[in-house]
Amino acid sequence: MKKTPILSSILLSSILFNTGCVQENTPVPSSTSTDRTPSELEEVAVVASENSNPTTTVVKPPLPILQEKYRQMKTVQGETITVREHSRGFGFPIYKDKIVLVQIFGKECHYCFEEMPIVNRIQREYEGRLSVVGIQGQSPMTDQKAKDIILEHDMQYPIIDQDEAKSILVFLRDIYGWRGILPYILLIKNAEIEQVFKGADNSFEKISRGINDIQ
């Protein structure tokens, strides 16, 4: 059955609309600083589209690593995870030298839920080489909603809700031209974004090829 696009809302900085035009399917970074104040927010539509380019090898910004920051972000499971942010990307020091699959999903995005079994399989089959971190990118979840989603979809990995992950979402919008497409998967290693998978047409095989391309 043919899928039709759905619309939902996330919160992102209103400043981002004035940072210049970045092509949707090629994450060419702008020269805009990532040192935003993520409390300045307004709504922008999120579209999950099966016509989106499903995978993109990232052209890394030719920028020095500047303005490095370490943030403590609380997961919906009640734990704290450290996030390293800098001008070229972000990462998770706890997973040093491992590939991190960052799964950006929405609590009301059914295409995202269709992708959960793929992410779980990736986590199982690449155990030891890869870790998963989830980011819920729509409006913040209630505690009960978070528990229900984790239980229903067997999400056995840290999940950061939208209100905690604002700086990450702003960075993706500002530097890599993310326009709110969900689902959205990043492959990161040592705080460098290596590959991006956009939209609702991902598969285990596509993501596996991306993982195996990373040294």
N, C-alpha and C positions, 0 to 999 in steps of 0.2 A: 504494500500500500504506500503510495507516495506521501512523503511527509510534507507538511506545510509549516512555514516559519511561525514561531511564536514570539510574542513580545512580553517582556517583563522589565523591571526597573532595578538599577543599582545606583549607588551613590558614588559620584566622583567629583573632583574639584572643578568648579566653574572656570578656574583659570585655564584649564586644559583646552578649552575651546579656542583659545587664542594663541596656541603654541605653534601653529603652522599646520600645513597639510602633509600627512604621512599616508602613503598608499596602504590599502587594507591588506593586500596579500603579500607584501614584502616588508618585513620589520626593519626598515632602514631608520636608524635613530636620528632624531633631531639634535640640534646643538643646545637645546633648552636644558637648564639646570634641573636636576631632580630634587633639589632641596625645597620641596613644596610644603605648604602647611595643609595637611589633609583634612583639617576641620572645615575648610571652605568647600562646601559640597552642594551639588544639585543633581537632579535626576537625569539619566540618559537611558535611552532604550537599549535593550539587550535582544539580539536576534540570534537564534540557533538555526543555521542554514546548512542544508545538505549540499549546497552548491559552493560552499567555502573551500578554498584550497586546504586540504586536510593536513598537509605537512609542509613545513618550511625550514630549511637549514638556515640558521641565523647568520647574517653578516654582522660580526661583532663591531661595536662602535670603536673607531680609531681614537679613543680618548684615554688619557691617563687615568689610573685609579685614584680618584679624588673624593674628598668628603666622605670617607668611610665611616660608617656608623654601625653600632651593634644595638639592636632593639630586643627587648624581652616581650614576647607575644604570648598571651594566654590562650591555650587551646580550649575547645568546648568540653574536652574531657577533664579540665581543671588543672592540667599541668602547664608548665611554661617552657617555651622553646625559644632559643636565641636565633635571631635572624641577622645576618651580615649584609649590609646594604652599601653599595658604592656606585660610582658613575657608570660602570659597565653592566651591572646586574645585581643579583642578590643570591644568597645561599644560606645554608644551615651548617654551622661549624660542627655540630654533633655528627654530621654525616660526611666528614672530610674524606676525600678521595673516593667517595661513592657517587654514583649517579642518583639524583633525586628527581623523581617524577612528581611535578607539582600539578595537581588536578584542580582546576578552577571550575566550580560547578555552581548551580543555583538551586535553592531549596524548592523552587517551583518549576524547574526545567526538566521535563520528562525525558528529553534527549540525553541529559546528563545521567539520569538514573539508568537508561539503557546502556550506558558506557561503564557503569560500576563493575559488572562482572569482568570486563576486559581489564580494568585496573587491578582488580583482585587477582586475576590470573597472572598478570605481569608481576605483581608483588610476590606471588608464590614461586614462579618459575625463575625469577632473577634474585631470589633471596641470597644475601651475602654480597651482591654487587650493586643492588639498587634499593632505595627506600622511597616511600610515598608520603607526601604531605598534601592534605586537602585544604582548599581555600573556598569558603562559601561566599560567593560574590554578589548576591542580591541583598536586600535589606536584612538586618540581623535576625537570627533565629531565636525563638524562645528556647529555654532549656529543654522543655519537653519535645519540641520539634527536633532539636539536635539529637536527642536520645532515640526518637522514633526512626530518624533517617539512618543513624549508625546501626541500629538493630536490624532494620529491614534490609539494608544493603551490605551488612557485614563489613563495615569500614573499620578495619583494624589498623588504623594509622592516625597520626595527629591531624586534627582539623582546626583551622583558624577561621573564625567567623569574620564577616565583613568589617565590623567596627574595629577589630584588632588589626586587620590586614590592609587598612586604608593606604598606608605608604607603599605597599607592594602594588596594589591596583593602580595607584597614581603613577608609579614608575612605569608600569607596562603601558599605560595610556600615553604618557608623556614622551617616553623614549622609544618604545617599540611599536607605537601606533595601534595598540589594542583598542578596538571599538566596541567592546562589550560582548563579543561573540561568545556564546556558551554552547557546548562545553569547550574548554580551552586547556590544552596540556602543554607543559613545558618540561624539557629535559635539561637539567642543570648539573654541572659538576664543578666543585670548588668555586662556587659563586659566579660561574660563567654560564650564561644561557646558551645551550648548544643547539637545540632544536625545538620547534613549535608545531603543534598539531591543532588545527582549528576546526570548529564546526562538528557536525553530527555524523560524519562519515569515516570515523576512525575504526581501526580493527586491531586485533592482537598482532597480526603480521606486520602492519605498517609501523606500529610503535616499536615492535621488536627490531625491525630493520634500523630504526633510528637509534635505538639503544646500542646495537652492535656496531654502528658507525662511529661511536664515541670511544676514543682511546682511553 
